[in-house]
Amino acid sequence: MNSAENRPVTNIAVMGTSQVGKSALTVRFLTRRFIGEYCNIEAVYTHCVAATQGDAVLLNIWDCPCREDERRPWASGHESRITWADAFLLVYSVCDRDSFNAALQMAQALRDARRPAGHAARAPAVVVVVGNKRDLQHARAVGTQEARALTAALGCGFFETSAAESRDDAETVFQALLGAVSGKRRGGGPKACRPPMGKRVLGLRSLLKTLSMLFLRK
Ligand SMILES: Nc1nc2c(ncn2[C@@H]2O[C@H](COP(=O)(O)OP(=O)(O)OP(=O)(O)O)[C@@H](O)[C@H]2O)c(=O)[nH]1
């Protein structure tokens, strides 16, 4: 067994309604870049990160794209994500109240799904709600204090980000998720897990290739 196989693995599902910046945040975290236009592909990115607290972690990030008309992305086909993920990043746009309402409903649905009635309590997932597009202050439709209070009431972490303007916001969010997951795991040992069945697994090299294809298209 090599050292990579001994690394703790953390699975993160990035969810939210369409056009809120799920791919932008994921790509910003993985490459430190904002390219403005993202392929609408569903992919699991595998990446090794040095966690702020503790050793290196192998991260699987499932960027779940959402169709334009899909206002309830948690309503169907999400069971595999719920069982697969250690943590959920629920993204909304601070300029789009519907996307915020959807993120709250998603957080609620995750909480209910991870604690099925009549079953022994299962470890609740780490859920962080992220209000993205903080740079678009003139178009803001969701207040910071309101969002902080409502997400806290659901037991979620909360951040506001700008994938477009900040190089550090995405890093802060993903590191907070990693810290919360490893905090929960302490004593339980690393989880052995794989990318979800049937999903395309991309390393950083494939992601960079996809990004350079996008640049060349422009
Ligand atoms: N101003 C601003 N625009 C952003 C930001 N993040 C993303 N965008 C833009 O918002 C649009 C949607 O971004 P994506 O990352 O593709 O959004 P998504 O949630 O992955 O969208 P789907 O694939 O449709 O689910 C793109 O035009 C991005 O350039 C941000 O922080 N600020």
The ligand as an SDF file (V2000), in Angstrom:
LIG
                    3D

 32 34  0  0  0  0  0  0  0  0999 V2000
  -19.8460   38.8150  -10.7070 N   0  0  0  0  0  0  0  0  0  0  0  0
  -19.6580   37.5230  -10.4240 C   0  0  0  0  0  0  0  0  0  0  0  0
  -19.9710   36.5700  -11.3290 N   0  0  0  0  0  0  0  0  0  0  0  0
  -19.7530   35.2770  -11.0000 C   0  0  0  0  0  0  0  0  0  0  0  0
  -19.2140   34.8830   -9.7630 C   0  0  0  0  0  0  0  0  0  0  0  0
  -19.1390   33.5340   -9.7360 N   0  0  0  0  0  0  0  0  0  0  0  0
  -19.5930   33.1070  -10.9180 C   0  0  0  0  0  0  0  0  0  0  0  0
  -19.9770   34.1450  -11.6850 N   0  0  0  0  0  0  0  0  0  0  0  0
  -20.5510   34.0890  -13.0300 C   0  0  0  0  0  0  0  0  0  0  0  0
  -21.8260   33.4510  -12.9220 O   0  0  0  0  0  0  0  0  0  0  0  0
  -22.0600   32.6220  -14.0670 C   0  0  0  0  0  0  0  0  0  0  0  0
  -22.3720   31.2130  -13.6140 C   0  0  0  0  0  0  0  0  0  0  0  0
  -21.1990   30.6400  -13.0160 O   0  0  0  0  0  0  0  0  0  0  0  0
  -21.0240   29.0410  -12.9280 P   0  0  0  0  0  0  0  0  0  0  0  0
  -19.8460   28.7970  -12.0690 O   0  0  0  0  0  0  0  0  0  0  0  0
  -21.0620   28.4310  -14.2750 O   0  0  0  0  0  0  0  0  0  0  0  0
  -22.3670   28.6730  -12.1520 O   0  0  0  0  0  0  0  0  0  0  0  0
  -22.9360   27.2170  -11.8050 P   0  0  0  0  0  0  0  0  0  0  0  0
  -23.6650   27.3500  -10.5200 O   0  0  0  0  0  0  0  0  0  0  0  0
  -21.8570   26.1940  -11.8720 O   0  0  0  0  0  0  0  0  0  0  0  0
  -23.9760   27.0260  -12.9890 O   0  0  0  0  0  0  0  0  0  0  0  0
  -24.6510   25.6630  -13.5890 P   0  0  0  0  0  0  0  0  0  0  0  0
  -23.5450   24.9100  -14.3030 O   0  0  0  0  0  0  0  0  0  0  0  0
  -25.6870   26.2080  -14.5090 O   0  0  0  0  0  0  0  0  0  0  0  0
  -25.2460   24.8720  -12.4850 O   0  0  0  0  0  0  0  0  0  0  0  0
  -20.8150   32.7310  -14.9600 C   0  0  0  0  0  0  0  0  0  0  0  0
  -21.0750   33.7040  -15.9480 O   0  0  0  0  0  0  0  0  0  0  0  0
  -19.7350   33.2220  -13.9990 C   0  0  0  0  0  0  0  0  0  0  0  0
  -18.7610   34.0010  -14.6620 O   0  0  0  0  0  0  0  0  0  0  0  0
  -18.8860   35.9230   -8.8050 C   0  0  0  0  0  0  0  0  0  0  0  0
  -18.4050   35.6980   -7.6920 O   0  0  0  0  0  0  0  0  0  0  0  0
  -19.1460   37.2190   -9.1950 N   0  0  0  0  0  0  0  0  0  0  0  0
  1  2  1  0
  2  3  2  0
  2 32  1  0
  3  4  1  0
  4  5  2  0
  4  8  1  0
  5  6  1  0
  5 30  1  0
  6  7  2  0
  7  8  1  0
  8  9  1  0
  9 10  1  0
  9 28  1  0
 10 11  1  0
 11 12  1  0
 11 26  1  0
 12 13  1  0
 13 14  1  0
 14 15  2  0
 14 16  1  0
 14 17  1  0
 17 18  1  0
 18 19  2  0
 18 20  1  0
 18 21  1  0
 21 22  1  0
 22 23  2  0
 22 24  1  0
 22 25  1  0
 26 27  1  0
 26 28  1  0
 28 29  1  0
 30 31  2  0
 30 32  1  0
M  END
$$$$
